[in-house]
Amino acid sequence: MATTDGTFPYLATGRIWDIGMPKTKTREPESDAGSPPPVERILTAAFAAFVELGYSDASTIEIATRAKVSKRDIYAHFGNKHGVLKACITARARRLGPLEPQTTPTTRDALESALIALGARMFQELTNPTVVAVMRLAVTEADRAPEVAAELEAVRRKILGSVADLVGRAQAAGTVIPGKPIDLASDFLGLLMNDTLLRLIRGAIPTPAMRAVRARAAHAASAFIRLYGQN
């Protein structure tokens, strides 16, 4: 079952839910030797069903059948289908952060390199097909499950905070003009993402290749420095 902070410590690494969540030595009994525990099977099956069938048509019976558990197991661990959806989105959302601590860029070149590195990681993570599928689910269920949108908003703030931290360090070093770091960070994210997420959610474009990821990060970093950089 979920812990008091809403995490699910039974999610094993090496599968779709390899998201860097806290590990615990306590595990639920496994039904078969070598088989993932029930919570992990439910989440993996539910996510696949949600993406394939849509939330409305992915019944608890369908999820239970795919996970090889009973409906009672689903209710015991998650309360209801919305609880399963929230757990799916929460799990993948935590894949996006926290980002690594940033160094202080003391030159424009160092600032550009730092922005490219940070931007490339964020762009790659945010355009990951699984993340896009999660966002599509969140948009679909925003009215009925506002806590799902709140979870994604928390992730957005975490990402924005990582950029703002880098901007603040650059301002202290004199490589970025004065201003609210959070506002400048928001501008960088706008330059980086543009309308990519919207187009991915709509299925209008394919997942960007790594070359495109690096090019977008480099373009955003260069544009940001032209706007806000100083010697």
FIGUTI-309375 format. One record per residue (C-alpha): residue in three letters; residue number from 0; x, y, z. Coordinates in steps of 0.1 Angstrom, whole numbers, plus 5000, padded with zeros to 4 digits. Layout:
BEGIN
res=ALA n=NUM xx=X yy=Y zz=Z;
...
END
This chain:
BEGIN
res=MET n=0 xx=5000 yy=5000 zz=5000;
res=ALA n=1 xx=5010 yy=5036 zz=4997;
res=THR n=2 xx=5031 yy=5051 zz=5024;
res=THR n=3 xx=5021 yy=5083 zz=5043;
res=ASP n=4 xx=5038 yy=5105 zz=5017;
res=GLY n=5 xx=5020 yy=5089 zz=4988;
res=THR n=6 xx=5049 yy=5069 zz=4974;
res=PHE n=7 xx=5049 yy=5032 zz=4965;
res=PRO n=8 xx=5082 yy=5017 zz=4978;
res=TYR n=9 xx=5075 yy=4983 zz=4961;
res=LEU n=10 xx=5082 yy=4995 zz=4926;
res=ALA n=11 xx=5113 yy=4976 zz=4914;
res=THR n=12 xx=5140 yy=4991 zz=4892;
res=GLY n=13 xx=5148 yy=4979 zz=4857;
res=ARG n=14 xx=5112 yy=4982 zz=4844;
res=ILE n=15 xx=5089 yy=5009 zz=4832;
res=TRP n=16 xx=5087 yy=5023 zz=4867;
res=ASP n=17 xx=5124 yy=5026 zz=4872;
res=ILE n=18 xx=5121 yy=5062 zz=4885;
res=GLY n=19 xx=5145 yy=5065 zz=4914;
res=MET n=20 xx=5119 yy=5062 zz=4941;
res=PRO n=21 xx=5130 yy=5055 zz=4977;
res=LYS n=22 xx=5138 yy=5018 zz=4982;
res=THR n=23 xx=5128 yy=4998 zz=5012;
res=LYS n=24 xx=5138 yy=4964 zz=5025;
res=THR n=25 xx=5101 yy=4955 zz=5032;
res=ARG n=26 xx=5084 yy=4938 zz=5003;
res=GLU n=27 xx=5050 yy=4923 zz=4999;
res=PRO n=28 xx=5048 yy=4886 zz=4995;
res=GLU n=29 xx=5051 yy=4875 zz=4959;
res=SER n=30 xx=5027 yy=4851 zz=4944;
res=ASP n=31 xx=5053 yy=4833 zz=4923;
res=ALA n=32 xx=5091 yy=4831 zz=4927;
res=GLY n=33 xx=5106 yy=4859 zz=4906;
res=SER n=34 xx=5073 yy=4875 zz=4899;
res=PRO n=35 xx=5070 yy=4913 zz=4906;
res=PRO n=36 xx=5049 yy=4921 zz=4937;
res=PRO n=37 xx=5012 yy=4929 zz=4932;
res=VAL n=38 xx=5015 yy=4967 zz=4935;
res=GLU n=39 xx=5040 yy=4968 zz=4907;
res=ARG n=40 xx=5020 yy=4945 zz=4885;
res=ILE n=41 xx=4989 yy=4966 zz=4890;
res=LEU n=42 xx=5006 yy=4998 zz=4881;
res=THR n=43 xx=5023 yy=4984 zz=4851;
res=ALA n=44 xx=4991 yy=4968 zz=4838;
res=ALA n=45 xx=4970 yy=4999 zz=4846;
res=PHE n=46 xx=4993 yy=5022 zz=4828;
res=ALA n=47 xx=4993 yy=5000 zz=4797;
res=ALA n=48 xx=4955 yy=4997 zz=4798;
res=PHE n=49 xx=4950 yy=5035 zz=4803;
res=VAL n=50 xx=4973 yy=5043 zz=4773;
res=GLU n=51 xx=4958 yy=5016 zz=4751;
res=LEU n=52 xx=4921 yy=5018 zz=4760;
res=GLY n=53 xx=4917 yy=5053 zz=4776;
res=TYR n=54 xx=4908 yy=5058 zz=4812;
res=SER n=55 xx=4870 yy=5053 zz=4808;
res=ASP n=56 xx=4874 yy=5019 zz=4790;
res=ALA n=57 xx=4902 yy=5006 zz=4812;
res=SER n=58 xx=4880 yy=4989 zz=4838;
res=THR n=59 xx=4893 yy=4975 zz=4871;
res=ILE n=60 xx=4885 yy=4940 zz=4858;
res=GLU n=61 xx=4907 yy=4947 zz=4827;
res=ILE n=62 xx=4935 yy=4959 zz=4850;
res=ALA n=63 xx=4932 yy=4930 zz=4874;
res=THR n=64 xx=4932 yy=4905 zz=4845;
res=ARG n=65 xx=4964 yy=4920 zz=4830;
res=ALA n=66 xx=4981 yy=4922 zz=4864;
res=LYS n=67 xx=4969 yy=4887 zz=4874;
res=VAL n=68 xx=4954 yy=4900 zz=4907;
res=SER n=69 xx=4919 yy=4903 zz=4920;
res=LYS n=70 xx=4898 yy=4935 zz=4920;
res=ARG n=71 xx=4900 yy=4933 zz=4957;
res=ASP n=72 xx=4938 yy=4937 zz=4955;
res=ILE n=73 xx=4933 yy=4969 zz=4935;
res=TYR n=74 xx=4909 yy=4984 zz=4960;
res=ALA n=75 xx=4931 yy=4974 zz=4989;
res=HIS n=76 xx=4961 yy=4991 zz=4975;
res=PHE n=77 xx=4946 yy=5021 zz=4957;
res=GLY n=78 xx=4910 yy=5026 zz=4968;
res=ASN n=79 xx=4896 yy=5029 zz=4933;
res=LYS n=80 xx=4905 yy=5034 zz=4897;
res=HIS n=81 xx=4912 yy=5071 zz=4902;
res=GLY n=82 xx=4937 yy=5060 zz=4929;
res=VAL n=83 xx=4954 yy=5038 zz=4904;
res=LEU n=84 xx=4956 yy=5066 zz=4878;
res=LYS n=85 xx=4970 yy=5090 zz=4904;
res=ALA n=86 xx=4996 yy=5065 zz=4914;
res=CYS n=87 xx=5006 yy=5059 zz=4878;
res=ILE n=88 xx=5011 yy=5096 zz=4871;
res=THR n=89 xx=5028 yy=5103 zz=4904;
res=ALA n=90 xx=5053 yy=5075 zz=4898;
res=ARG n=91 xx=5063 yy=5087 zz=4864;
res=ALA n=92 xx=5062 yy=5124 zz=4873;
res=ARG n=93 xx=5089 yy=5118 zz=4900;
res=ARG n=94 xx=5111 yy=5106 zz=4872;
res=LEU n=95 xx=5116 yy=5143 zz=4862;
res=GLY n=96 xx=5134 yy=5154 zz=4894;
res=PRO n=97 xx=5152 yy=5164 zz=4913;
res=LEU n=98 xx=5178 yy=5176 zz=4889;
res=GLU n=99 xx=5215 yy=5176 zz=4898;
res=PRO n=100 xx=5230 yy=5205 zz=4917;
res=GLN n=101 xx=5244 yy=5232 zz=4893;
res=THR n=102 xx=5279 yy=5247 zz=4893;
res=THR n=103 xx=5284 yy=5284 zz=4891;
res=PRO n=104 xx=5290 yy=5296 zz=4855;
res=THR n=105 xx=5316 yy=5323 zz=4857;
res=THR n=106 xx=5318 yy=5329 zz=4820;
res=ARG n=107 xx=5294 yy=5332 zz=4791;
res=ASP n=108 xx=5308 yy=5300 zz=4776;
res=ALA n=109 xx=5303 yy=5281 zz=4809;
res=LEU n=110 xx=5268 yy=5295 zz=4812;
res=GLU n=111 xx=5259 yy=5283 zz=4777;
res=SER n=112 xx=5274 yy=5248 zz=4784;
res=ALA n=113 xx=5254 yy=5246 zz=4816;
res=LEU n=114 xx=5221 yy=5257 zz=4800;
res=ILE n=115 xx=5226 yy=5232 zz=4771;
res=ALA n=116 xx=5233 yy=5203 zz=4795;
res=LEU n=117 xx=5203 yy=5212 zz=4817;
res=GLY n=118 xx=5180 yy=5220 zz=4788;
res=ALA n=119 xx=5189 yy=5188 zz=4770;
res=ARG n=120 xx=5181 yy=5166 zz=4800;
res=MET n=121 xx=5148 yy=5184 zz=4806;
res=PHE n=122 xx=5137 yy=5183 zz=4770;
res=GLN n=123 xx=5146 yy=5146 zz=4767;
res=GLU n=124 xx=5127 yy=5137 zz=4798;
res=LEU n=125 xx=5096 yy=5158 zz=4790;
res=THR n=126 xx=5093 yy=5144 zz=4755;
res=ASN n=127 xx=5098 yy=5108 zz=4766;
res=PRO n=128 xx=5068 yy=5089 zz=4752;
res=THR n=129 xx=5058 yy=5076 zz=4786;
res=VAL n=130 xx=5058 yy=5111 zz=4801;
res=VAL n=131 xx=5038 yy=5124 zz=4771;
res=ALA n=132 xx=5013 yy=5096 zz=4777;
res=VAL n=133 xx=5011 yy=5105 zz=4814;
res=MET n=134 xx=5004 yy=5141 zz=4805;
res=ARG n=135 xx=4977 yy=5131 zz=4780;
res=LEU n=136 xx=4960 yy=5111 zz=4807;
res=ALA n=137 xx=4963 yy=5140 zz=4831;
res=VAL n=138 xx=4947 yy=5164 zz=4806;
res=THR n=139 xx=4919 yy=5139 zz=4799;
res=GLU n=140 xx=4912 yy=5135 zz=4836;
res=ALA n=141 xx=4919 yy=5170 zz=4849;
res=ASP n=142 xx=4882 yy=5177 zz=4858;
res=ARG n=143 xx=4876 yy=5145 zz=4875;
res=ALA n=144 xx=4910 yy=5141 zz=4892;
res=PRO n=145 xx=4924 yy=5176 zz=4899;
res=GLU n=146 xx=4950 yy=5160 zz=4922;
res=VAL n=147 xx=4966 yy=5145 zz=4891;
res=ALA n=148 xx=4971 yy=5180 zz=4876;
res=ALA n=149 xx=4984 yy=5192 zz=4910;
res=GLU n=150 xx=5011 yy=5164 zz=4909;
res=LEU n=151 xx=5023 yy=5175 zz=4874;
res=GLU n=152 xx=5022 yy=5212 zz=4885;
res=ALA n=153 xx=5045 yy=5203 zz=4914;
res=VAL n=154 xx=5069 yy=5187 zz=4889;
res=ARG n=155 xx=5068 yy=5218 zz=4867;
res=ARG n=156 xx=5077 yy=5239 zz=4897;
res=LYS n=157 xx=5106 yy=5216 zz=4906;
res=ILE n=158 xx=5120 yy=5218 zz=4870;
res=LEU n=159 xx=5115 yy=5256 zz=4870;
res=GLY n=160 xx=5133 yy=5258 zz=4904;
res=SER n=161 xx=5163 yy=5239 zz=4890;
res=VAL n=162 xx=5166 yy=5265 zz=4861;
res=ALA n=163 xx=5161 yy=5294 zz=4885;
res=ASP n=164 xx=5189 yy=5281 zz=4907;
res=LEU n=165 xx=5213 yy=5280 zz=4878;
res=VAL n=166 xx=5202 yy=5315 zz=4867;
res=GLY n=167 xx=5207 yy=5328 zz=4903;
res=ARG n=168 xx=5242 yy=5314 zz=4904;
res=ALA n=169 xx=5249 yy=5330 zz=4870;
res=GLN n=170 xx=5237 yy=5364 zz=4883;
res=ALA n=171 xx=5259 yy=5361 zz=4913;
res=ALA n=172 xx=5288 yy=5355 zz=4890;
res=GLY n=173 xx=5279 yy=5384 zz=4868;
res=THR n=174 xx=5271 yy=5364 zz=4836;
res=VAL n=175 xx=5233 yy=5371 zz=4837;
res=ILE n=176 xx=5216 yy=5405 zz=4840;
res=PRO n=177 xx=5197 yy=5413 zz=4872;
res=GLY n=178 xx=5161 yy=5402 zz=4875;
res=LYS n=179 xx=5139 yy=5376 zz=4892;
res=PRO n=180 xx=5156 yy=5342 zz=4886;
res=ILE n=181 xx=5122 yy=5325 zz=4884;
res=ASP n=182 xx=5110 yy=5348 zz=4857;
res=LEU n=183 xx=5142 yy=5344 zz=4836;
res=ALA n=184 xx=5140 yy=5306 zz=4842;
res=SER n=185 xx=5104 yy=5306 zz=4829;
res=ASP n=186 xx=5116 yy=5324 zz=4797;
res=PHE n=187 xx=5143 yy=5298 zz=4792;
res=LEU n=188 xx=5118 yy=5270 zz=4795;
res=GLY n=189 xx=5096 yy=5288 zz=4770;
res=LEU n=190 xx=5125 yy=5290 zz=4745;
res=LEU n=191 xx=5133 yy=5254 zz=4751;
res=MET n=192 xx=5099 yy=5237 zz=4749;
res=ASN n=193 xx=5079 yy=5261 zz=4727;
res=ASP n=194 xx=5048 yy=5242 zz=4717;
res=THR n=195 xx=5065 yy=5208 zz=4716;
res=LEU n=196 xx=5046 yy=5192 zz=4744;
res=LEU n=197 xx=5012 yy=5203 zz=4730;
res=ARG n=198 xx=5021 yy=5189 zz=4696;
res=LEU n=199 xx=5033 yy=5156 zz=4712;
res=ILE n=200 xx=5002 yy=5153 zz=4733;
res=ARG n=201 xx=4981 yy=5158 zz=4702;
res=GLY n=202 xx=5002 yy=5132 zz=4683;
res=ALA n=203 xx=5011 yy=5158 zz=4657;
res=ILE n=204 xx=5048 yy=5151 zz=4658;
res=PRO n=205 xx=5070 yy=5121 zz=4666;
res=THR n=206 xx=5093 yy=5118 zz=4696;
res=PRO n=207 xx=5123 yy=5140 zz=4689;
res=ALA n=208 xx=5156 yy=5122 zz=4682;
res=MET n=209 xx=5186 yy=5129 zz=4703;
res=ARG n=210 xx=5201 yy=5151 zz=4677;
res=ALA n=211 xx=5170 yy=5173 zz=4678;
res=VAL n=212 xx=5171 yy=5173 zz=4716;
res=ARG n=213 xx=5206 yy=5187 zz=4716;
res=ALA n=214 xx=5199 yy=5212 zz=4688;
res=ARG n=215 xx=5168 yy=5225 zz=4707;
res=ALA n=216 xx=5188 yy=5229 zz=4739;
res=ALA n=217 xx=5216 yy=5247 zz=4721;
res=HIS n=218 xx=5192 yy=5270 zz=4704;
res=ALA n=219 xx=5174 yy=5279 zz=4737;
res=ALA n=220 xx=5207 yy=5285 zz=4755;
res=SER n=221 xx=5220 yy=5308 zz=4727;
res=ALA n=222 xx=5188 yy=5327 zz=4726;
res=PHE n=223 xx=5186 yy=5331 zz=4764;
res=ILE n=224 xx=5222 yy=5344 zz=4765;
res=ARG n=225 xx=5215 yy=5369 zz=4738;
res=LEU n=226 xx=5185 yy=5382 zz=4758;
res=TYR n=227 xx=5199 yy=5381 zz=4793;
res=GLY n=228 xx=5236 yy=5374 zz=4792;
res=GLN n=229 xx=5262 yy=5399 zz=4802;
res=ASN n=230 xx=5300 yy=5399 zz=4803;
END
